[in-house]
Amino acid sequence: MALPVAIIGSGNIGTDLMYKLERSEHLDLVAMIGIDAASDGLTRARERGYLAPANGIEWVQQNPAAVRLVFDATSAYVHVRHAKILAELGITAVDLTPAARGPKVIPSVNLREHLDAPNVNMVTCGGQATTPMVAAVSRVTRVPYAEMVSTVSSKSAGPGTRQNIDEFTRTTARALEEIGGAEIGKAIIILNPAEPPILMRNTVYCGLPEGTDHDAVLASVVSMVADVAKYVPGYRLKQPPVIEEGPYNTPGGVVPHRVVVLLEVEGAGDYLPTYAGNLDIMTAAAVQVGEAIAAHHEVTT
Amino acid sequence: MTAPSIDATPVKRDFRLIDSTLRDGSHAISHQYTVDQVTRIVRGLDAAGIQVIEIAHGDGLGGSSFNYGFSAVDEMELVAAAVDAATQAQIACLLLPGIATVDDLKRVRDIGVSVARIAVHCTEADITEQHIRIAKDLGMEAIGFLMMSHVSTPDELLVQAKLLQSYGADTVYIADSAGAMTTNEVRARVATLVGGLDVPLGVHAHQNLSLAVANSIAAYEEGARNLDGTSAGLGAGAGNCPTEILAAVCDKQGIVSGVDTLMLLDVAEDVVRPIMPRQQVVDRAGLLLGYAGVYGSFLLHAQRAAERYGVSQAKILLELGARKVVGGQEDMIIDVAVELARKHAEAEGTT
């Protein structure tokens, strides 16, 4: 039986997620909740036959038995309040904001580690795109310092992202450490207004200590890219990964080499056009997590 | 006997001169400033009457990274040295949202920095709201800084500048980060912004088309009341508006800069030039940046990538221009270099 779920937040992320949930056999979207009945997201939800209440989290409080899991695609500040309410109602929260109240989940790295958690955090779009690469390196060698640079088209960055840009960098950097396995992580985000809009780009740099098996690093990266591409079909290497010679005076100490991984994410074009790979990677990852939780619920209940 | 003018009554000045040798100049020395260099430069500029001295990694606070180059010395140590060395000058720091966070701003405020320049690509002003508001809450002067302003029309820039003003910016700057603007283009933008804003305007010029001083003077004539310079023009790309040349031209035109031109000449010659790895000239790559409208700090990164992958620096810069990359996308330099190298290899393989 499919798990009844709702989306709260009818912006870019929430609306894209709606389209992806339509294709899920294990998750049954009951309601798309917003705060503006006239918003594009709620209008589309109504057109597609979903409940589309405009009274925000209140709707969940009024209908606590209607859903078992809520995808929160509002903003970091708003999710802090929602997290508390959902926890009290016993409803699992999959948090697509950078609020990071619960454990962080990156499907290709730690999908099954937090299936019983009341609240899991999807990190950020850039975190979903780059943490697997750091994990790929850190399963081969010690990573004293890792860094990611994410460039997204201006059109694909909604007001939530724009107001939460510090939360993006903090949460992403922590994910590189906690899940990627880097000793120190740093995150950078750039908005690019070029027309036509650019595809989402992500670059990962990892410092490589003396004695690292470079071939093993490169092979591990290529293999992890394939793992992520299983749930984000537009995720790919723009160039083969390269090892560059330093030395580099990183915050984690001087290293002789770095690996540079140049990635591109083309979206599925569900809501925004294909340039918005940053939406896809978040929503596709969230569906993975939701489905894993649903399967886990079936086994345990 | 007259007392030194700087210590007595406030000097009448026609505009405010902000020196960025220790921030934008940092690009030109690959972010290798030492505490001793910072101390000597601040002492010189401070004694010459510069009112605001900006210091940070070239890409702003938190810029020390793989992507932009690691600083030799922790920037907080350098900031502290600058604060210690200044007697009358205010110390400013630049911050790019997306690279640094308000935590960095709080840290430098605690050290004694009183001016926050919040820099953003000129179409994305709305990502600065958090940072400008917090700078104001911390009791700092907040300057909103629109980079790459050659890509926007005067009216588009005004919309973005008004956003900065609405968040609480005390001054708005437009930066010609690629050194790509002609004097007429500067005049048009400054006139529109001065006419449409309540707060003062500033202009940050680069030398790629050899117009930095001329553009700064034109900006003044159109009503800009803040101008940026760096000692000996030390800076990204072909360099910045040289502070001492700007001061000299102002003297000759009867514009009161309020700084001691001869003392600035000494700082440039005796303190800054000896530490410059290369003189700031408009060479092929420098001119190409301005010609193609490419972010100035890409210059040295592109040179290194060209050497590493055996491809042409000029081709890298032109391709970056064609891709419309913005400031901060230094990773695309590697992307372009690797791609060019691959195409070369493929072409050789087929012949």
Interface residues (C-beta under 8 A of the other chain):
Chain A: E147 V149 T151 S154 P159 R162 Q163 I165 D166 F168 T169 R170 K186 I188 I189 I190 L191 N192 P193 A194 I198 R201 T203 Y205 G207 K238 Q239 P240 V242 E244 Y248 N249 T250 P251 R258 V260 L262
Chain B: S64 S65 F66 N67 F70 A72 P97 G98 I99 T101 V102 D103 H121 T123 E124 D126 I127 E129 Q130 H131 R308 R323 K324 V325 V326 G328 Q329 E330 D331 M332 I334 D335 V338 E339 R342
